[in-house]
C-alpha cells in the first residue's frame, strides 16, 4: 500500500471514529432529564396493511 493510500485510509478511519464519538456525546447531552418511556411501542396504533 502506498504512503498516500495509507494516509487517506487513516484519515477516513479517524474521521469516522471522531464523528461517532461526537454523535454519542450529543445524544447523551440531549437525553439528560428526558424520560424515554412510551417512545417505542410494540403495538401499532394503526394497521396500514390491507
C-alpha positions as CSV (number, residue, x, y, z in Angstrom):
1,X,0.0,0.0,0.0
2,X,1.5,3.3,-1.0
3,X,2.0,6.0,1.7
4,X,-0.6,8.3,0.2
5,X,-3.2,5.5,0.2
6,X,-2.3,4.6,3.8
7,X,-2.6,8.2,4.9
8,X,-6.0,8.5,3.2
9,X,-7.3,5.3,4.9
10,X,-6.1,6.5,8.3
11,X,-7.8,9.9,7.8
12,X,-11.1,8.2,6.8
13,X,-10.9,5.9,9.8
14,X,-10.1,8.7,12.2
15,X,-12.9,10.9,10.9
16,X,-15.4,8.1,11.3
17,X,-14.3,7.4,14.9
18,X,-14.5,11.1,15.8
19,X,-17.9,11.5,14.2
20,X,-19.2,8.6,16.1
21,X,-17.9,9.9,19.4
22,X,-19.3,13.3,18.7
23,X,-22.7,11.9,17.9
24,X,-22.6,9.9,21.2
25,X,-21.8,13.0,23.2
26,X,-24.6,15.0,21.5
27,X,-27.1,12.2,22.1
28,X,-26.1,11.9,25.7
29,X,-26.3,15.6,26.4
30,X,-29.7,15.9,24.7
31,X,-31.1,12.9,26.6
32,X,-30.3,14.3,30.1
33,X,-33.5,14.9,32.0
34,X,-35.8,13.3,29.5
35,X,-37.6,10.0,30.0
36,X,-37.7,7.5,27.2
37,X,-40.8,5.6,28.3
38,X,-43.6,5.5,25.7
39,X,-41.4,6.3,22.7
40,X,-41.3,2.8,21.4
41,X,-44.3,0.7,21.4
42,X,-44.6,-2.9,20.2
43,X,-48.3,-2.4,19.3
44,X,-49.0,-0.2,16.3
45,X,-51.7,2.4,16.7
46,X,-52.9,2.0,13.2
47,X,-52.7,-1.0,10.9
48,X,-52.0,0.2,7.3
49,X,-51.9,-3.3,5.9
50,X,-54.9,-4.0,3.7
